[in-house]
């Protein structure tokens, strides 16, 4: 095979790979029903989960979510903090939501907030029951 043809085939294969991969991580499309804790000293994969978020609890900074399947998540990160602050300005203390985010290592993020897998909320959308 000529070197020109080899280069052309190599470039075609590379272009097909880039096109198939989309050039970067794709956003989550699947709604997860159960969240697994992240491995030690790592963050978990980005997922989307439905449930009821309680932005204002007995402890400041301890927002929580109970998923539609009964799993408890501790909501952390700037988005969760923003929603908690919004309660003081008339926002809902509790609401049904769809949250995009990822888990953190539960052993590496122990707090006074109690049980629940730490979940970094990156995006929160209202998700009323249909």
Backbone bond lengths (Angstrom), bond angles and torsions (degrees), N, CA, C in turn:
res aa  C-N    CA-C-N  psi(-1)  N-CA   C-N-CA  omega(-1)  CA-C   N-CA-C  phi
1 X - - - 1.448 - - 1.527 108.08 -
2 X 1.318 116.21 139.37 1.455 119.97 -177.57 1.523 110.05 -71.87
3 X 1.324 115.11 155.24 1.465 118.72 -179.84 1.525 110.95 -67.13
4 X 1.317 117.71 -30.63 1.455 121.11 177.99 1.528 110.38 -64.94
5 X 1.332 116.43 -42.21 1.469 121.06 179.95 1.536 109.61 -68.55
6 X 1.319 116.88 -39.26 1.463 120.96 178.61 1.529 110.39 -61.73
7 X 1.320 117.11 -44.04 1.457 121.30 178.55 1.523 109.96 -63.39
8 X 1.330 117.03 -43.33 1.463 120.83 -180.00 1.523 111.03 -62.10
9 X 1.327 117.47 -43.33 1.466 120.74 178.55 1.522 111.38 -65.94
10 X 1.323 116.96 -39.03 1.459 121.17 178.81 1.528 110.44 -64.27
11 X 1.333 116.82 -44.60 1.459 120.62 178.19 1.521 111.47 -64.36
12 X 1.325 117.62 -39.68 1.465 120.88 178.60 1.522 110.53 -63.82
13 X 1.322 116.84 -42.32 1.465 120.60 179.49 1.525 110.49 -65.49
14 X 1.321 117.18 -40.31 1.463 120.74 178.89 1.526 110.68 -65.23
15 X 1.327 116.79 -41.91 1.465 120.27 179.08 1.523 110.89 -64.36
16 X 1.317 117.30 -39.49 1.465 120.88 178.62 1.522 110.78 -65.19
17 X 1.319 116.79 -39.23 1.463 120.94 179.10 1.523 110.64 -64.88
18 X 1.336 117.38 -45.51 1.466 121.22 179.23 1.525 110.05 -63.06
19 X 1.322 117.37 -42.77 1.462 120.51 179.79 1.519 111.17 -63.75
20 X 1.318 117.40 -40.38 1.465 121.55 -179.81 1.518 111.16 -68.06
21 X 1.309 116.59 -34.16 1.461 120.32 -178.33 1.515 112.43 -83.31
22 X 1.308 118.07 -15.80 1.449 120.65 179.26 1.512 113.81 75.63
23 X 1.328 117.91 7.64 1.445 120.72 175.95 1.519 114.55 77.84
24 X 1.321 119.38 3.75 1.454 120.81 179.12 1.512 110.03 173.16
25 X 1.319 116.66 -178.29 1.460 118.51 -178.72 1.526 110.86 -66.55
26 X 1.302 115.39 136.30 1.458 119.06 179.13 1.526 109.49 -87.13
27 X 1.330 116.67 150.30 1.460 119.16 178.91 1.524 109.96 -67.67
28 X 1.331 116.75 153.66 1.461 118.33 -179.70 1.524 110.20 -66.94
29 X 1.308 115.76 136.44 1.455 120.54 179.57 1.521 111.13 -111.32
30 X 1.304 116.98 -21.70 1.446 121.44 -175.30 1.515 110.53 -96.87
31 X 1.312 115.26 134.11 1.454 120.18 174.40 1.525 106.80 -80.37
32 X 1.308 116.82 124.63 1.452 122.12 -178.98 1.523 109.22 -84.92
33 X 1.326 115.97 140.50 1.465 118.71 178.02 1.528 111.98 -96.77
34 X 1.331 117.27 -19.71 1.464 120.99 -178.67 1.516 108.20 -144.36
35 X 1.314 117.60 133.40 1.454 122.76 -178.46 1.517 109.32 -103.03
36 X 1.317 115.91 131.01 1.467 121.43 176.85 1.524 109.21 -95.71
37 X 1.345 117.28 142.74 1.466 119.26 175.82 1.531 109.88 -60.67
38 X 1.311 115.80 150.65 1.462 120.52 177.29 1.525 109.74 -71.14
39 X 1.319 116.99 152.45 1.470 120.02 174.39 1.533 110.02 -62.95
40 X 1.310 116.64 159.34 1.467 121.75 -179.46 1.521 110.48 -52.83
41 X 1.328 115.20 131.93 1.458 124.16 175.44 1.528 113.70 59.22
42 X 1.331 117.40 27.18 1.461 121.89 176.85 1.517 109.03 -137.05
43 X 1.321 115.67 166.93 1.450 119.12 171.42 1.518 107.85 -103.48
44 X 1.318 115.94 151.87 1.448 120.74 -179.86 1.520 111.35 -79.14
45 X 1.327 117.10 174.76 1.461 120.26 177.95 1.527 110.67 -70.91
46 X 1.316 115.97 156.35 1.459 120.23 177.91 1.528 108.83 -70.71
47 X 1.337 115.65 132.11 1.462 121.62 -179.14 1.527 109.49 -137.82
48 X 1.328 114.98 166.69 1.460 122.48 175.27 1.523 106.70 -120.60
49 X 1.335 116.67 132.50 1.459 120.75 -176.37 1.530 109.84 -138.84
50 X 1.323 116.63 141.91 1.462 122.89 178.60 1.524 110.31 -102.58
51 X 1.329 116.33 147.01 1.455 119.95 176.74 1.512 111.62 171.49
52 X 1.323 115.36 -163.02 1.464 122.02 179.95 1.526 108.58 -113.62
53 X 1.322 114.79 120.31 1.465 120.73 179.66 1.517 109.36 -95.83
54 X 1.322 116.05 136.64 1.456 122.93 172.51 1.517 105.90 -112.53
55 X 1.330 114.32 105.71 1.461 119.48 -174.70 1.521 112.16 -78.76
56 X 1.318 117.22 -30.95 1.467 120.44 -178.35 1.515 108.47 -117.62
57 X 1.313 116.60 113.86 1.461 122.51 179.83 1.525 108.82 -115.51
58 X 1.329 116.72 -169.45 1.470 121.34 179.19 1.528 112.64 -65.74
59 X 1.337 117.46 -21.28 1.461 122.37 -179.01 1.522 109.58 -119.62
60 X 1.323 116.83 129.77 1.461 120.61 175.45 1.531 108.43 -61.82
61 X 1.313 115.94 135.54 1.464 120.64 179.10 1.516 114.02 85.03
62 X 1.325 117.65 11.82 1.463 121.25 -176.69 1.532 111.98 -118.67
63 X 1.325 116.95 45.00 1.460 119.96 176.72 1.527 108.61 -59.78
64 X 1.324 115.50 148.07 1.463 119.95 -176.54 1.518 109.99 -140.73
65 X 1.302 115.42 161.71 1.461 121.80 176.16 1.514 108.44 -137.17
66 X 1.329 115.85 136.22 1.457 121.36 169.94 1.522 104.95 -107.62
67 X 1.324 115.29 118.28 1.465 119.89 -177.69 1.520 110.24 -71.17
68 X 1.315 116.07 166.86 1.461 120.62 178.42 1.524 112.41 -60.84
69 X 1.331 117.15 -16.46 1.462 121.40 179.26 1.521 112.24 -104.98
70 X 1.351 116.77 13.55 1.461 121.13 173.07 1.508 116.30 85.75
71 X 1.302 118.53 7.61 1.458 121.70 179.56 1.527 109.31 -83.89
72 X 1.332 117.33 139.82 1.463 121.73 179.58 1.521 110.05 -99.91
73 X 1.338 114.98 128.50 1.461 121.82 176.80 1.525 108.29 -119.49
74 X 1.324 117.19 141.81 1.468 122.08 171.91 1.519 106.56 -93.13
75 X 1.309 117.82 117.65 1.459 121.89 -177.34 1.518 110.38 -84.31
76 X 1.318 115.85 124.32 1.460 121.83 -178.35 1.522 109.37 -130.96
77 X 1.311 115.45 171.24 1.457 121.19 178.46 1.522 111.30 100.92
78 X 1.325 115.29 171.56 1.456 121.61 -175.18 1.524 112.84 -62.56
79 X 1.327 117.90 -38.26 1.469 120.66 -179.66 1.533 110.22 -63.13
80 X 1.324 117.09 -43.03 1.464 120.34 178.03 1.526 110.53 -64.52
81 X 1.313 117.03 -42.09 1.459 121.31 178.48 1.528 110.90 -61.87
82 X 1.329 117.08 -41.80 1.465 121.02 178.48 1.526 111.39 -61.78
83 X 1.338 117.27 -41.14 1.468 120.47 178.69 1.531 111.11 -68.18
84 X 1.319 116.29 -37.17 1.463 119.25 177.78 1.533 110.52 -64.75
85 X 1.316 117.06 -42.84 1.473 120.73 178.09 1.522 111.54 -64.29
86 X 1.327 116.74 -34.56 1.470 121.01 -178.95 1.527 112.10 -62.64
87 X 1.344 116.97 -25.97 1.469 120.49 178.11 1.525 109.82 -59.63
88 X 1.333 116.92 -38.81 1.463 121.15 -179.71 1.527 112.26 -68.58
89 X 1.321 116.35 -16.41 1.464 121.65 179.39 1.527 111.26 -105.77
90 X 1.330 117.30 17.21 1.456 120.89 176.56 1.516 115.35 100.40
91 X 1.322 117.75 1.42 1.464 120.86 177.30 1.521 110.58 -71.30
92 X 1.331 117.25 164.14 1.465 120.06 -178.55 1.529 112.16 -68.02
93 X 1.325 116.15 138.50 1.457 121.15 176.66 1.524 110.07 -76.75
94 X 1.325 115.47 -24.91 1.465 120.77 -179.94 1.533 107.28 -146.00
95 X 1.336 116.33 141.02 1.461 119.89 178.45 1.521 110.70 -159.26
96 X 1.318 113.93 155.55 1.465 120.57 175.91 1.522 107.60 -83.25
97 X 1.346 116.23 127.50 1.462 121.30 -172.52 1.527 112.31 -140.56
98 X 1.311 114.17 167.50 1.467 123.96 167.43 1.520 105.19 -120.15
99 X 1.332 116.33 122.14 1.463 120.57 -175.69 1.522 109.94 -117.72
100 X 1.328 115.12 133.49 1.459 122.50 172.34 1.518 106.78 -102.06
101 X 1.320 116.52 131.82 1.452 120.17 179.97 1.513 111.35 179.84
102 X 1.325 115.13 -158.48 1.461 120.45 -177.95 1.530 109.71 -150.68
103 X 1.330 115.01 157.22 1.459 120.30 -179.90 1.522 110.68 -86.83
104 X 1.320 114.45 158.55 1.460 122.61 173.02 1.517 108.33 -116.55
105 X 1.312 116.02 163.01 1.459 122.08 176.16 1.525 108.73 -61.57
106 X 1.359 118.43 114.62 1.467 119.81 -176.59 1.518 113.64 -63.19
107 X 1.328 118.23 -31.98 1.464 119.83 -179.08 1.518 111.59 -73.74
108 X 1.330 116.76 -26.86 1.453 120.66 -179.51 1.521 113.15 -88.36
109 X 1.333 117.59 1.78 1.467 119.72 -177.43 1.522 111.74 -138.35
110 X 1.326 116.16 44.26 1.464 120.83 178.59 1.526 109.86 -68.99
111 X 1.342 116.18 139.17 1.465 121.69 -179.91 1.520 109.35 -142.45
112 X 1.322 116.05 -179.59 1.461 121.73 174.78 1.528 111.49 -76.97
113 X 1.315 116.79 -2.25 1.467 121.07 -174.80 1.525 113.35 -74.06
114 X 1.295 118.52 -9.27 1.458 120.12 177.70 1.510 112.93 90.74
115 X 1.308 115.05 -156.13 1.453 120.23 -173.51 1.527 111.15 -77.45
116 X 1.290 114.79 172.46 1.450 121.31 -179.14 1.515 110.08 116.68
117 X 1.302 114.94 142.92 1.459 120.43 179.05 1.526 108.56 -75.31
118 X 1.335 118.35 128.37 1.455 119.41 177.20 1.529 110.19 -65.42
119 X 1.335 115.77 128.81 1.462 122.21 -175.83 1.520 108.82 -130.93
120 X 1.325 116.74 116.10 1.455 121.95 -179.95 1.528 108.26 -79.33
121 X 1.316 116.13 112.77 1.462 121.68 179.45 1.521 108.96 -81.56
122 X 1.329 116.12 119.19 1.462 120.62 178.43 1.531 111.83 -101.66
123 X 1.325 116.35 -28.66 1.467 122.11 -179.32 1.515 108.45 -149.82
124 X 1.326 116.72 133.15 1.472 122.26 179.37 1.524 107.66 -124.34
125 X 1.332 114.96 128.78 1.454 120.91 178.07 1.523 109.11 -127.59
126 X 1.337 118.25 142.32 1.455 119.45 174.46 1.523 109.14 -61.93
127 X 1.309 117.04 144.49 1.465 121.09 -178.68 1.540 108.38 -144.86
128 X 1.331 117.13 74.21 1.459 119.35 -178.59 1.525 111.53 -62.80
129 X 1.307 115.46 150.58 1.474 120.67 177.88 1.514 108.14 -67.34
130 X 1.319 115.70 132.79 1.470 120.25 -178.85 1.478 111.05 -89.75
